[in-house]
Amino acid sequence: MNVDRNRQEDRPVALVTGATGGIGGAIARALALDHTVIAVGRDIPSLQSLGEVDNIRATLADLLDLDSMARLIRSLDRLDVLVHSAAMSSRFTVEDADAAEWRRQLELNVVVPGEVTRFALPLLRESTGQVIFINSGAGLRSYGGHTLYSATKHALKAMADGLRAEELDRRVRVASVFPGPTETAMLAGDLRKAGRPFETGAYIDPESIARTVRTIVDLGSDAQLVDVSVRPRRE
């Protein structure tokens, strides 16, 4: 749906990557209540669904095409919130993974958020905006059999911590959210590959992660939430 153009121009702008995933989609919808949201993803049916929501601009894009992402960000007049929700997860041990697999996971989980943030920094500095990294419990603790993914998520935390220090004087705030097991297609796929059952209702609802992001965004400019760990209640 379209909204009045003048109202749109007055609204803060958020860009959400991975918006066609369970967590990213929930975040995009939550922010659309009072932001214009550029929802970036690759799944066309999910993008079509998002595009029906007021204040969401569903945008088909390949994050690995960094030139395209740079052009997208240059096309924006303002940017107040950047949410990195895109990620890939494949179960590999150090013994099983080769260099190509390391590069594949590092590219999407670390290089892409780093580059997209770099492209967005001029706009974020102008708006004294926020960068929110949707990390993982694997970014706080490494798990056997999931070593590559854990390594990329630890690197993502290091990036967020360093960026926060670098942007302190420019008043760009940086937060990391560390969800535990969340009821998404990615988790279902991981469990299936591991030969483990997917127990509906046993995991975090993506809406709970979206509410966490709303809390971060809504916090006054005098404070920032830095590392937020969200765990299943039944854990």
N, C-alpha and C positions, 0 to 999 in steps of 0.2 A: 504494500500500500504506500501511496505517497502522502506526505504531510505538507502543510503550508511551508513554502520556501523560506519566508522570513523567519518563521519559528525555527526551522532547521538551522539557519545561519546563526541564530543566537545560542544554540545548544552546544555544549562541549562535545568534542569528537573523540571516539575511542576506536582503535583498530585492534581486532582480535584475530590472531592466527589460529589455525586448527579449528575454525568455527563450525565445521561440519562433523566434528567429533562430539561425544556426549558431554564432556566438560566444557569445551569451547562453545558449543551451541547454547548451553545453559547460561554461560557467562554473557554471551552476546545478547540474549533475551533479557537478562537481568539489567544490563547496562542501558538497553534501549528505552527503559522507562524515562530516562532524563538525558540521554546522550544520543547523538547520531553515531551509529555503529557501522564501521566498515568491517564486515564479517568475511574473512578470507578463508577459502577452502577449495577442495577439489571434487567433492561428491556433488554432482549436479542435482539429484533429487533433494538432498538436504539443503543445498543453497536455495532451491526454489521454495522450499518450506520457510526458510529464514526470510526470504525476500517478501513474504506475505505479512511480515511483522512490521508494524509502524516503526519508522526511524532506523530500520536496518537496511544497509546497502550491501546486498549479497554480492560477493566479488569472486569470480572464478580465477584462481591463480595457482601457479606452481611455485612454492616457496624456494625451491632449488634454483629457479630462474631469478637470480639476484638482480639482474638488470631490470627485469620486469617489476620486481618489488621496489627498486629504487624509483622507477617511473611512477608507480602507484603513490608512493609517499610524496614525491615532488608535486603530484597533482592536488595535494591537500592544502587548503588555506590555513588550517590549524590542526593540532593534535594534542589532546589533553591526557589521554590514557593509552598506553600500549600494553596489550596482554599477549604474552607468548604462551599459547596453549598447544601448539603443534608439537608432536613428538612421534618417534617410532620406537617400538620395543620388540626385540627379538632375543630369544633365550640362547645364549652362547656362554660356554666356559672359555677361559684363556686358551686351553688346549685345542678347543674346537674352532675357534675363530681365526680367520686369516686377515691379512692386512686390508683386503678389500672390504670385509665386513666392518672392521674398525672404522675405516674411512666413511663408509655408508652411514653408520650410526652417528659418528661425530659430526658429519656434514649437516644433518637435519637437526640434531639435538643441541649442537653447540655453535657451529659456524653460522647457520642461518639466523638464530636469535641475535648473535653478536653483530652480524652485518645489518639486519633490519633495524636493530637499535641504533647503530651508527648512522644509518640513513635518517632516522627519525629524530636524532638528538637536537638539531637546530629548532625544530618545531616544539619539542618538549621543553627546551630551555625557555623559549618565548612564552610558553603557557605555564611555566613552572609545574610541569605535569608529572606523571607517574609511569614507571615501568613495572609491570607485574609479571614475574616468571612463574608459570605453573610447573613446579618441579615434581618431586615424587618422594615418597618415603625412602626410595632407593638412593636419593641424593643425600641422605643422612646416614644411611647404613647400607653396606654392601651385602648382597645375598648370593650365595653360591649358585651357579647355574644361570645367573643373570648379571654376570660380571661386566660385560660391555655396557649394558644399559646403565648400571650403577655408576660406572666410570664417567659416562657422559653427563649424568645428573649431578655427580660431585663437581664436575667441571662447570656446569651451569650455575651451581651455587657460588663457586669461586668467581665467576664472571659477575654475578649480581652483587656480591660483596665488594669487589673491586670497583664496579661502576658506581655503587653508592658513595664510596669514598671520593671517587673522581668528580662526581657531580654535586657534592655537598654544597659548595659555595654557589652553585648555579640553581640550587633549590629544586633540583629534580629528585623526586623520591623514588626509592627502589625497594620492592618487596619480593620475597619468595614465598610461595605456598607449597607445602609438602603434603599432598594428599596420600593417605593410605589406600588400600584396595578400594576402587570405586567402580560402581556398576556401569561399565562401558563395554563396547564391542572389543576394544583393545585388550581389556582384562580377560574377557571371555576367550579370545583367541590365544592369549598366553597360557591360560589354564588348560585349554584343549590340547595345545602342543605338549604340555607337561603331563598330560594324562590325568588331570585333576578335574573334579566336577565344578561347575559354576553354580553356586548356591544363591538363587535369587533372594534378595532381602538381607543377605549377610554382609553387604558391602555399603560403602558410602553412596548416597544418592548424589548425582552430579549437581543437583540443585543446591546441596549444602556447600559445595565448593563455590558455586556462583554467589551464594550469600556471603561467603567469606571474602570474595573479591569485592562485593558491594561494601562490606565493612571497611576494607582497605581504602577504597575510592572515596567513601563518605567521611573518612577521618579528617579532622581539621588540619589546615596547613601547618600548624604548630607542631605536629607529631607525625610519626610514621610507624606502621607495623613493618617489621623487618623480616623475621622468619616465623611463619605460621604453619604449624604441623596440625593436620586434621586426620584423626584416626577413627575407624569404625567403633561404634558404641559397644559392640559385642566383643571387641578385642580384649 
